[in-house]
Amino acid sequence: MFCTNCGSKLEPDSVFCSSCGEKVVGIETGEERQSHAESAAIASSKPKKASNNLVGFSPRISDPAFKKYLKNSNRWSLYFSLGIALIAVVGFYIAGEKGIDGMSNPESLYIGFGIGGMFVTIALFQIMGRKRSKTWDGKVIDKTVKNKAKEVKSGSSSYIKRYTEFTVFVRSDSGKKYVISVDDDDTLYNYFNVGDRLRHHGGLNSYEKYDKTGDDIIFCAACATLCDIKEDTCYRCKCPLLK
């Protein structure tokens, strides 16, 4: 081993060069070793921060799994709509050829194209809606439970369906109001409390609570599957849970 300053040969375990007095790089003095040991002991005695902090918006939203999920969702929405459109076009063409219900081509074929185009248009609007969706922060300002009824038609008859509407009202920091409403299911209603800070994740159109302490459940930000708070990933879509 040689001195990096003057090039003189060093004795084994030398701390300083005997020729120029330069400290040997990579070698610690006894005092330095003791100081480092004391610092390490102090650091190890401090309480460690939990790896899963349930307070705060999770940085896991930047995981590539979410981008992959959105890409696949858009792709399958388009594939599904194209499949339905093809079935509609072929079905109405066959109906026109066979004269079913008095239909004939090309009028029947035009109807098929119209219905198929409607499905494709709906899918395209859904995809564009996801892309235009923005991320914003807000707060739960109110919750309501209402018993309602609506008329449901079934063939030539109809009946009255009674249901319970569970609604959560959210106001963004910019002042805009949003509504989360579910019929006959109080899971989301009980999950959110008035005063909770929320973050709406654009594209995914899902809500994340700022403070998740005390929660036993957590909703997947991608597919909305209800998961155990102890899990790290959604068992259905395999995306990270935001905690």
Sequence and secondary structure as in RCSB ss.txt:
>XXXX:A:sequence
MFCTNCGSKLEPDSVFCSSCGEKVVGIETGEERQSHAESAAIASSKPKKASNNLVGFSPRISDPAFKKYLKNSNR
WSLYFSLGIALIAVVGFYIAGEKGIDGMSNPESLYIGFGIGGMFVTIALFQIMGRKRSKTWDGKVIDKTVKNKAK
EVKSGSSSYIKRYTEFTVFVRSDSGKKYVISVDDDDTLYNYFNVGDRLRHHGGLNSYEKYDKTGDDIIFCAACAT
LCDIKEDTCYRCKCPLLK
>XXXX:A:secstr
 B TTT  B  TT SB TTT  B TT   HHHHHHHHHHHHHHHHS    SS  BS  GGGGSHHHHHHHHHHHH
HHHHHHHHHHHHHHHHHHHHHHHTGGG  TTHHHHHHHHHHHHHHHHHHHHHHHHHH   EEEEEEEEEEEEEEE
EEEETTEEEEEEEEEEEEEEEETTS EEEEEEES  HHHHH  TT EEEEETTTTEEEESB TT SEEE TTT  
EEETT SB TTT  B   
